[in-house]
Amino acid sequence: MEQKIHQGRNVKRFREMLGIKQEALALDLGDEWSQKKISLLEQKETIEDPLLQKISEVLKIPVEAFQNFDEEQAVNIIASNFHDNATGVIVNNYNPIDKIIQLHEEKIALYERMLKEKDDMMTRLEELIKSK
């Protein structure tokens, strides 16, 4: 059983990936287009080739992407190539709050050292004044 590729849904997917609103796409397609018309277009399983070509030019995505992209097939390919021993996955255990706390503690330690040096210097100055 061959699954039909839903071209309208593909237009919607790519439009959303590009962060383009329906209104903006309608504006780029011409005066006869509206947000409502784009919404209806994205519900169509098949889109006429000339219109698909125009959408392709506006979104700068090849026509073939709208005609051939099958989300279920893409997910199956990714799932079959992704195993439990997921190599190449980067896990970031960096916690910015921990870093802020560490920097704060370092700053406190620096201030304490500076105060101790000031106290030592004051003591030496007092001893110098007494010895004269």
Residue pairs with C-beta under 8 A, 6 or more apart in sequence:
3 70
3 72
3 73
4 45
5 67
5 68
5 69
5 70
6 45
7 44
7 45
7 46
7 47
7 52
7 66
7 67
8 41
8 42
8 43
8 44
8 45
8 47
9 42
9 71
10 65
10 66
10 67
10 69
11 41
11 42
11 47
11 55
11 59
11 66
12 42
13 69
13 71
14 59
14 61
14 65
14 66
15 22
15 25
15 42
15 59
18 59
20 59
21 35
22 35
22 38
22 39
22 42
23 35
23 38
25 33
25 38
25 55
25 58
25 59
26 33
26 34
26 35
26 37
26 38
27 33
28 58
29 38
29 54
29 55
29 58
41 47
41 51
47 55
47 66
49 63
52 63
52 66
52 67
53 63
55 66
56 62
56 63
56 65
56 66
